[in-house]
Amino acid sequence: MSYKISDECIACGACQSECPVEAISEGDVYTIDAGKCIDCGACAGVCPVGAPKPE
């Protein structure tokens, strides 16, 4: 299972630097590469709006 960033994302960037496998990339909103995600939840722990959620 991997995490996915929902439409609630405000593109603050807090999650990107927390990802230990660099699976998060910037765009209009941030996205998580499901192939790289190790389901650690580090991104969810720092997101101010709770956008990263388990798929």
mmCIF file of the N, C-alpha and C atoms, coordinates in Angstrom:
data_MODEL
# 
_entry.id   MODEL 
# 
loop_
_atom_site.group_PDB 
_atom_site.id 
_atom_site.type_symbol 
_atom_site.label_atom_id 
_atom_site.label_alt_id 
_atom_site.label_comp_id 
_atom_site.label_asym_id 
_atom_site.label_entity_id 
_atom_site.label_seq_id 
_atom_site.pdbx_PDB_ins_code 
_atom_site.Cartn_x 
_atom_site.Cartn_y 
_atom_site.Cartn_z 
_atom_site.occupancy 
_atom_site.B_iso_or_equiv 
_atom_site.pdbx_formal_charge 
_atom_site.auth_seq_id 
_atom_site.auth_comp_id 
_atom_site.auth_asym_id 
_atom_site.auth_atom_id 
_atom_site.pdbx_PDB_model_num 
ATOM 1   N N  . MET A 1 1  ? 0.851  -1.174 0.000  1.00 0.00 ? 1  MET A N  1 
ATOM 2   C CA . MET A 1 1  ? 0.000  0.000  0.000  1.00 0.00 ? 1  MET A CA 1 
ATOM 3   C C  . MET A 1 1  ? 0.894  1.233  0.000  1.00 0.00 ? 1  MET A C  1 
ATOM 4   N N  . SER A 1 2  ? 0.442  2.273  -0.652 1.00 0.00 ? 2  SER A N  1 
ATOM 5   C CA . SER A 1 2  ? 1.196  3.521  -0.659 1.00 0.00 ? 2  SER A CA 1 
ATOM 6   C C  . SER A 1 2  ? 0.269  4.665  -0.257 1.00 0.00 ? 2  SER A C  1 
ATOM 7   N N  . TYR A 1 3  ? 0.866  5.814  -0.087 1.00 0.00 ? 3  TYR A N  1 
ATOM 8   C CA . TYR A 1 3  ? 0.091  7.014  0.226  1.00 0.00 ? 3  TYR A CA 1 
ATOM 9   C C  . TYR A 1 3  ? -0.202 7.769  -1.054 1.00 0.00 ? 3  TYR A C  1 
ATOM 10  N N  . LYS A 1 4  ? -1.269 8.543  -1.034 1.00 0.00 ? 4  LYS A N  1 
ATOM 11  C CA . LYS A 1 4  ? -1.643 9.403  -2.145 1.00 0.00 ? 4  LYS A CA 1 
ATOM 12  C C  . LYS A 1 4  ? -1.998 10.763 -1.560 1.00 0.00 ? 4  LYS A C  1 
ATOM 13  N N  . ILE A 1 5  ? -1.650 11.823 -2.256 1.00 0.00 ? 5  ILE A N  1 
ATOM 14  C CA . ILE A 1 5  ? -1.960 13.170 -1.780 1.00 0.00 ? 5  ILE A CA 1 
ATOM 15  C C  . ILE A 1 5  ? -3.294 13.596 -2.384 1.00 0.00 ? 5  ILE A C  1 
ATOM 16  N N  . SER A 1 6  ? -4.227 13.958 -1.525 1.00 0.00 ? 6  SER A N  1 
ATOM 17  C CA . SER A 1 6  ? -5.574 14.325 -1.955 1.00 0.00 ? 6  SER A CA 1 
ATOM 18  C C  . SER A 1 6  ? -5.633 15.772 -2.455 1.00 0.00 ? 6  SER A C  1 
ATOM 19  N N  . ASP A 1 7  ? -6.803 16.131 -2.948 1.00 0.00 ? 7  ASP A N  1 
ATOM 20  C CA . ASP A 1 7  ? -7.035 17.488 -3.459 1.00 0.00 ? 7  ASP A CA 1 
ATOM 21  C C  . ASP A 1 7  ? -6.962 18.550 -2.363 1.00 0.00 ? 7  ASP A C  1 
ATOM 22  N N  . GLU A 1 8  ? -6.894 18.130 -1.114 1.00 0.00 ? 8  GLU A N  1 
ATOM 23  C CA . GLU A 1 8  ? -6.784 19.080 -0.001 1.00 0.00 ? 8  GLU A CA 1 
ATOM 24  C C  . GLU A 1 8  ? -5.404 19.740 0.047  1.00 0.00 ? 8  GLU A C  1 
ATOM 25  N N  . CYS A 1 9  ? -4.454 19.223 -0.728 1.00 0.00 ? 9  CYS A N  1 
ATOM 26  C CA . CYS A 1 9  ? -3.069 19.716 -0.733 1.00 0.00 ? 9  CYS A CA 1 
ATOM 27  C C  . CYS A 1 9  ? -3.028 21.216 -1.018 1.00 0.00 ? 9  CYS A C  1 
ATOM 28  N N  . ILE A 1 10 ? -2.272 21.941 -0.190 1.00 0.00 ? 10 ILE A N  1 
ATOM 29  C CA . ILE A 1 10 ? -2.100 23.381 -0.383 1.00 0.00 ? 10 ILE A CA 1 
ATOM 30  C C  . ILE A 1 10 ? -0.713 23.706 -0.926 1.00 0.00 ? 10 ILE A C  1 
ATOM 31  N N  . ALA A 1 11 ? 0.025  22.692 -1.361 1.00 0.00 ? 11 ALA A N  1 
ATOM 32  C CA . ALA A 1 11 ? 1.356  22.823 -1.975 1.00 0.00 ? 11 ALA A CA 1 
ATOM 33  C C  . ALA A 1 11 ? 2.337  23.590 -1.100 1.00 0.00 ? 11 ALA A C  1 
ATOM 34  N N  . CYS A 1 12 ? 2.334  23.285 0.201  1.00 0.00 ? 12 CYS A N  1 
ATOM 35  C CA . CYS A 1 12 ? 3.233  23.982 1.121  1.00 0.00 ? 12 CYS A CA 1 
ATOM 36  C C  . CYS A 1 12 ? 4.647  23.398 1.102  1.00 0.00 ? 12 CYS A C  1 
ATOM 37  N N  . GLY A 1 13 ? 4.776  22.123 0.683  1.00 0.00 ? 13 GLY A N  1 
ATOM 38  C CA . GLY A 1 13 ? 6.088  21.493 0.588  1.00 0.00 ? 13 GLY A CA 1 
ATOM 39  C C  . GLY A 1 13 ? 6.580  20.805 1.838  1.00 0.00 ? 13 GLY A C  1 
ATOM 40  N N  . ALA A 1 14 ? 5.818  20.829 2.908  1.00 0.00 ? 14 ALA A N  1 
ATOM 41  C CA . ALA A 1 14 ? 6.262  20.220 4.161  1.00 0.00 ? 14 ALA A CA 1 
ATOM 42  C C  . ALA A 1 14 ? 6.534  18.725 4.002  1.00 0.00 ? 14 ALA A C  1 
ATOM 43  N N  . CYS A 1 15 ? 5.743  18.054 3.214  1.00 0.00 ? 15 CYS A N  1 
ATOM 44  C CA . CYS A 1 15 ? 5.868  16.606 3.056  1.00 0.00 ? 15 CYS A CA 1 
ATOM 45  C C  . CYS A 1 15 ? 7.099  16.187 2.262  1.00 0.00 ? 15 CYS A C  1 
ATOM 46  N N  . GLN A 1 16 ? 7.451  16.960 1.266  1.00 0.00 ? 16 GLN A N  1 
ATOM 47  C CA . GLN A 1 16 ? 8.517  16.558 0.343  1.00 0.00 ? 16 GLN A CA 1 
ATOM 48  C C  . GLN A 1 16 ? 9.842  16.309 1.053  1.00 0.00 ? 16 GLN A C  1 
ATOM 49  N N  . SER A 1 17 ? 10.221 17.182 1.941  1.00 0.00 ? 17 SER A N  1 
ATOM 50  C CA . SER A 1 17 ? 11.507 17.023 2.627  1.00 0.00 ? 17 SER A CA 1 
ATOM 51  C C  . SER A 1 17 ? 11.493 15.902 3.662  1.00 0.00 ? 17 SER A C  1 
ATOM 52  N N  . GLU A 1 18 ? 10.321 15.460 4.081  1.00 0.00 ? 18 GLU A N  1 
ATOM 53  C CA . GLU A 1 18 ? 10.209 14.387 5.078  1.00 0.00 ? 18 GLU A CA 1 
ATOM 54  C C  . GLU A 1 18 ? 10.268 12.990 4.465  1.00 0.00 ? 18 GLU A C  1 
ATOM 55  N N  . CYS A 1 19 ? 10.053 12.869 3.175  1.00 0.00 ? 19 CYS A N  1 
ATOM 56  C CA . CYS A 1 19 ? 9.999  11.555 2.534  1.00 0.00 ? 19 CYS A CA 1 
ATOM 57  C C  . CYS A 1 19 ? 11.402 10.939 2.461  1.00 0.00 ? 19 CYS A C  1 
ATOM 58  N N  . PRO A 1 20 ? 11.603 9.781  3.114  1.00 0.00 ? 20 PRO A N  1 
ATOM 59  C CA . PRO A 1 20 ? 12.943 9.173  3.147  1.00 0.00 ? 20 PRO A CA 1 
ATOM 60  C C  . PRO A 1 20 ? 13.371 8.542  1.822  1.00 0.00 ? 20 PRO A C  1 
ATOM 61  N N  . VAL A 1 21 ? 12.427 8.331  0.899  1.00 0.00 ? 21 VAL A N  1 
ATOM 62  C CA . VAL A 1 21 ? 12.768 7.700  -0.377 1.00 0.00 ? 21 VAL A CA 1 
ATOM 63  C C  . VAL A 1 21 ? 12.548 8.637  -1.569 1.00 0.00 ? 21 VAL A C  1 
ATOM 64  N N  . GLU A 1 22 ? 12.328 9.918  -1.293 1.00 0.00 ? 22 GLU A N  1 
ATOM 65  C CA . GLU A 1 22 ? 12.145 10.942 -2.325 1.00 0.00 ? 22 GLU A CA 1 
ATOM 66  C C  . GLU A 1 22 ? 11.055 10.567 -3.333 1.00 0.00 ? 22 GLU A C  1 
ATOM 67  N N  . ALA A 1 23 ? 9.919  10.090 -2.821 1.00 0.00 ? 23 ALA A N  1 
ATOM 68  C CA . ALA A 1 23 ? 8.808  9.681  -3.675 1.00 0.00 ? 23 ALA A CA 1 
ATOM 69  C C  . ALA A 1 23 ? 7.840  10.819 -3.981 1.00 0.00 ? 23 ALA A C  1 
ATOM 70  N N  . ILE A 1 24 ? 8.036  11.985 -3.362 1.00 0.00 ? 24 ILE A N  1 
ATOM 71  C CA . ILE A 1 24 ? 7.099  13.095 -3.517 1.00 0.00 ? 24 ILE A CA 1 
ATOM 72  C C  . ILE A 1 24 ? 7.686  14.127 -4.473 1.00 0.00 ? 24 ILE A C  1 
ATOM 73  N N  . SER A 1 25 ? 6.869  14.527 -5.460 1.00 0.00 ? 25 SER A N  1 
ATOM 74  C CA . SER A 1 25 ? 7.320  15.539 -6.413 1.00 0.00 ? 25 SER A CA 1 
ATOM 75  C C  . SER A 1 25 ? 6.335  16.699 -6.453 1.00 0.00 ? 25 SER A C  1 
ATOM 76  N N  . GLU A 1 26 ? 6.868  17.846 -6.837 1.00 0.00 ? 26 GLU A N  1 
ATOM 77  C CA . GLU A 1 26 ? 6.095  19.081 -6.859 1.00 0.00 ? 26 GLU A CA 1 
ATOM 78  C C  . GLU A 1 26 ? 5.419  19.278 -8.209 1.00 0.00 ? 26 GLU A C  1 
ATOM 79  N N  . GLY A 1 27 ? 4.225  19.823 -8.179 1.00 0.00 ? 27 GLY A N  1 
ATOM 80  C CA . GLY A 1 27 ? 3.466  20.194 -9.367 1.00 0.00 ? 27 GLY A CA 1 
ATOM 81  C C  . GLY A 1 27 ? 2.489  21.263 -8.926 1.00 0.00 ? 27 GLY A C  1 
ATOM 82  N N  . ASP A 1 28 ? 1.313  21.302 -9.520 1.00 0.00 ? 28 ASP A N  1 
ATOM 83  C CA . ASP A 1 28 ? 0.274  22.220 -9.029 1.00 0.00 ? 28 ASP A CA 1 
ATOM 84  C C  . ASP A 1 28 ? -0.047 21.867 -7.582 1.00 0.00 ? 28 ASP A C  1 
ATOM 85  N N  . VAL A 1 29 ? -0.089 20.584 -7.311 1.00 0.00 ? 29 VAL A N  1 
ATOM 86  C CA . VAL A 1 29 ? -0.127 20.029 -5.966 1.00 0.00 ? 29 VAL A CA 1 
ATOM 87  C C  . VAL A 1 29 ? 0.952  18.959 -5.943 1.00 0.00 ? 29 VAL A C  1 
ATOM 88  N N  . TYR A 1 30 ? 1.299  18.480 -4.783 1.00 0.00 ? 30 TYR A N  1 
ATOM 89  C CA . TYR A 1 30 ? 2.339  17.461 -4.691 1.00 0.00 ? 30 TYR A CA 1 
ATOM 90  C C  . TYR A 1 30 ? 1.755  16.088 -5.008 1.00 0.00 ? 30 TYR A C  1 
ATOM 91  N N  . THR A 1 31 ? 2.588  15.210 -5.556 1.00 0.00 ? 31 THR A N  1 
ATOM 92  C CA . THR A 1 31 ? 2.157  13.857 -5.878 1.00 0.00 ? 31 THR A CA 1 
ATOM 93  C C  . THR A 1 31 ? 3.167  12.859 -5.323 1.00 0.00 ? 31 THR A C  1 
ATOM 94  N N  . ILE A 1 32 ? 2.698  11.651 -5.070 1.00 0.00 ? 32 ILE A N  1 
ATOM 95  C CA . ILE A 1 32 ? 3.541  10.584 -4.543 1.00 0.00 ? 32 ILE A CA 1 
ATOM 96  C C  . ILE A 1 32 ? 3.646  9.480  -5.588 1.00 0.00 ? 32 ILE A C  1 
ATOM 97  N N  . ASP A 1 33 ? 4.871  9.085  -5.903 1.00 0.00 ? 33 ASP A N  1 
ATOM 98  C CA . ASP A 1 33 ? 5.120  7.976  -6.816 1.00 0.00 ? 33 ASP A CA 1 
ATOM 99  C C  . ASP A 1 33 ? 4.850  6.682  -6.044 1.00 0.00 ? 33 ASP A C  1 
ATOM 100 N N  . ALA A 1 34 ? 3.772  5.998  -6.398 1.00 0.00 ? 34 ALA A N  1 
ATOM 101 C CA . ALA A 1 34 ? 3.369  4.780  -5.690 1.00 0.00 ? 34 ALA A CA 1 
ATOM 102 C C  . ALA A 1 34 ? 4.427  3.689  -5.784 1.00 0.00 ? 34 ALA A C  1 
ATOM 103 N N  . GLY A 1 35 ? 5.223  3.692  -6.833 1.00 0.00 ? 35 GLY A N  1 
ATOM 104 C CA . GLY A 1 35 ? 6.266  2.699  -6.991 1.00 0.00 ? 35 GLY A CA 1 
ATOM 105 C C  . GLY A 1 35 ? 7.430  2.891  -6.037 1.00 0.00 ? 35 GLY A C  1 
ATOM 106 N N  . LYS A 1 36 ? 7.621  4.113  -5.564 1.00 0.00 ? 36 LYS A N  1 
ATOM 107 C CA . LYS A 1 36 ? 8.712  4.416  -4.632 1.00 0.00 ? 36 LYS A CA 1 
ATOM 108 C C  . LYS A 1 36 ? 8.250  4.448  -3.178 1.00 0.00 ? 36 LYS A C  1 
ATOM 109 N N  . CYS A 1 37 ? 6.983  4.770  -2.943 1.00 0.00 ? 37 CYS A N  1 
ATOM 110 C CA . CYS A 1 37 ? 6.449  4.941  -1.585 1.00 0.00 ? 37 CYS A CA 1 
ATOM 111 C C  . CYS A 1 37 ? 6.594  3.653  -0.781 1.00 0.00 ? 37 CYS A C  1 
ATOM 112 N N  . ILE A 1 38 ? 7.110  3.786  0.443  1.00 0.00 ? 38 ILE A N  1 
ATOM 113 C CA . ILE A 1 38 ? 7.299  2.624  1.313  1.00 0.00 ? 38 ILE A CA 1 
ATOM 114 C C  . ILE A 1 38 ? 6.265  2.586  2.452  1.00 0.00 ? 38 ILE A C  1 
ATOM 115 N N  . ASP A 1 39 ? 5.226  3.406  2.354  1.00 0.00 ? 39 ASP A N  1 
ATOM 116 C CA . ASP A 1 39 ? 4.113  3.398  3.300  1.00 0.00 ? 39 ASP A CA 1 
ATOM 117 C C  . ASP A 1 39 ? 4.553  3.719  4.727  1.00 0.00 ? 39 ASP A C  1 
ATOM 118 N N  . CYS A 1 40 ? 5.502  4.646  4.868  1.00 0.00 ? 40 CYS A N  1 
ATOM 119 C CA . CYS A 1 40 ? 5.996  4.965  6.209  1.00 0.00 ? 40 CYS A CA 1 
ATOM 120 C C  . CYS A 1 40 ? 5.130  6.000  6.922  1.00 0.00 ? 40 CYS A C  1 
ATOM 121 N N  . GLY A 1 41 ? 4.403  6.839  6.150  1.00 0.00 ? 41 GLY A N  1 
ATOM 122 C CA . GLY A 1 41 ? 3.525  7.833  6.747  1.00 0.00 ? 41 GLY A CA 1 
ATOM 123 C C  . GLY A 1 41 ? 4.203  9.102  7.219  1.00 0.00 ? 41 GLY A C  1 
ATOM 124 N N  . ALA A 1 42 ? 5.492  9.260  6.932  1.00 0.00 ? 42 ALA A N  1 
ATOM 125 C CA . ALA A 1 42 ? 6.197  10.470 7.364  1.00 0.00 ? 42 ALA A CA 1 
ATOM 126 C C  . ALA A 1 42 ? 5.550  11.721 6.783  1.00 0.00 ? 42 ALA A C  1 
ATOM 127 N N  . CYS A 1 43 ? 5.088  11.639 5.556  1.00 0.00 ? 43 CYS A N  1 
ATOM 128 C CA . CYS A 1 43 ? 4.457  12.782 4.902  1.00 0.00 ? 43 CYS A CA 1 
ATOM 129 C C  . CYS A 1 43 ? 3.162  13.179 5.621  1.00 0.00 ? 43 CYS A C  1 
ATOM 130 N N  . ALA A 1 44 ? 2.382  12.179 5.990  1.00 0.00 ? 44 ALA A N  1 
ATOM 131 C CA . ALA A 1 44 ? 1.111  12.439 6.668  1.00 0.00 ? 44 ALA A CA 1 
ATOM 132 C C  . ALA A 1 44 ? 1.318  13.094 8.030  1.00 0.00 ? 44 ALA A C  1 
ATOM 133 N N  . GLY A 1 45 ? 2.417  12.753 8.676  1.00 0.00 ? 45 GLY A N  1 
ATOM 134 C CA . GLY A 1 45 ? 2.691  13.291 10.000 1.00 0.00 ? 45 GLY A CA 1 
ATOM 135 C C  . GLY A 1 45 ? 3.025  14.764 10.026 1.00 0.00 ? 45 GLY A C  1 
ATOM 136 N N  . VAL A 1 46 ? 3.478  15.310 8.897  1.00 0.00 ? 46 VAL A N  1 
ATOM 137 C CA . VAL A 1 46 ? 3.863  16.725 8.872  1.00 0.00 ? 46 VAL A CA 1 
ATOM 138 C C  . VAL A 1 46 ? 2.901  17.612 8.083  1.00 0.00 ? 46 VAL A C  1 
ATOM 139 N N  . CYS A 1 47 ? 1.952  17.024 7.383  1.00 0.00 ? 47 CYS A N  1 
ATOM 140 C CA . CYS A 1 47 ? 1.045  17.814 6.545  1.00 0.00 ? 47 CYS A CA 1 
ATOM 141 C C  . CYS A 1 47 ? 0.053  18.603 7.395  1.00 0.00 ? 47 CYS A C  1 
ATOM 142 N N  . PRO A 1 48 ? 0.010  19.937 7.225  1.00 0.00 ? 48 PRO A N  1 
ATOM 143 C CA . PRO A 1 48 ? -0.901 20.749 8.037  1.00 0.00 ? 48 PRO A CA 1 
ATOM 144 C C  . PRO A 1 48 ? -2.378 20.571 7.714  1.00 0.00 ? 48 PRO A C  1 
ATOM 145 N N  . VAL A 1 49 ? -2.695 20.003 6.539  1.00 0.00 ? 49 VAL A N  1 
ATOM 146 C CA . VAL A 1 49 ? -4.098 19.820 6.167  1.00 0.00 ? 49 VAL A CA 1 
ATOM 147 C C  . VAL A 1 49 ? -4.493 18.352 6.020  1.00 0.00 ? 49 VAL A C  1 
ATOM 148 N N  . GLY A 1 50 ? -3.586 17.430 6.307  1.00 0.00 ? 50 GLY A N  1 
ATOM 149 C CA . GLY A 1 50 ? -3.904 16.004 6.250  1.00 0.00 ? 50 GLY A CA 1 
ATOM 150 C C  . GLY A 1 50 ? -4.129 15.463 4.839  1.00 0.00 ? 50 GLY A C  1 
ATOM 151 N N  . ALA A 1 51 ? -3.448 16.032 3.850  1.00 0.00 ? 51 ALA A N  1 
ATOM 152 C CA . ALA A 1 51 ? -3.662 15.611 2.470  1.00 0.00 ? 51 ALA A CA 1 
ATOM 153 C C  . ALA A 1 51 ? -3.119 14.221 2.139  1.00 0.00 ? 51 ALA A C  1 
ATOM 154 N N  . PRO A 1 52 ? -1.961 13.807 2.638  1.00 0.00 ? 52 PRO A N  1 
ATOM 155 C CA . PRO A 1 52 ? -1.497 12.442 2.322  1.00 0.00 ? 52 PRO A CA 1 
ATOM 156 C C  . PRO A 1 52 ? -2.330 11.401 3.075  1.00 0.00 ? 52 PRO A C  1 
ATOM 157 N N  . LYS A 1 53 ? -2.862 10.441 2.319  1.00 0.00 ? 53 LYS A N  1 
ATOM 158 C CA . LYS A 1 53 ? -3.702 9.411  2.911  1.00 0.00 ? 53 LYS A CA 1 
ATOM 159 C C  . LYS A 1 53 ? -3.312 8.059  2.316  1.00 0.00 ? 53 LYS A C  1 
ATOM 160 N N  . PRO A 1 54 ? -3.441 6.980  3.115  1.00 0.00 ? 54 PRO A N  1 
ATOM 161 C CA . PRO A 1 54 ? -3.159 5.647  2.575  1.00 0.00 ? 54 PRO A CA 1 
ATOM 162 C C  . PRO A 1 54 ? -4.140 5.323  1.457  1.00 0.00 ? 54 PRO A C  1 
ATOM 163 N N  . GLU A 1 55 ? -3.647 4.685  0.402  1.00 0.00 ? 55 GLU A N  1 
ATOM 164 C CA . GLU A 1 55 ? -4.526 4.294  -0.700 1.00 0.00 ? 55 GLU A CA 1 
ATOM 165 C C  . GLU A 1 55 ? -5.228 3.003  -0.368 1.00 0.00 ? 55 GLU A C  1 
# 
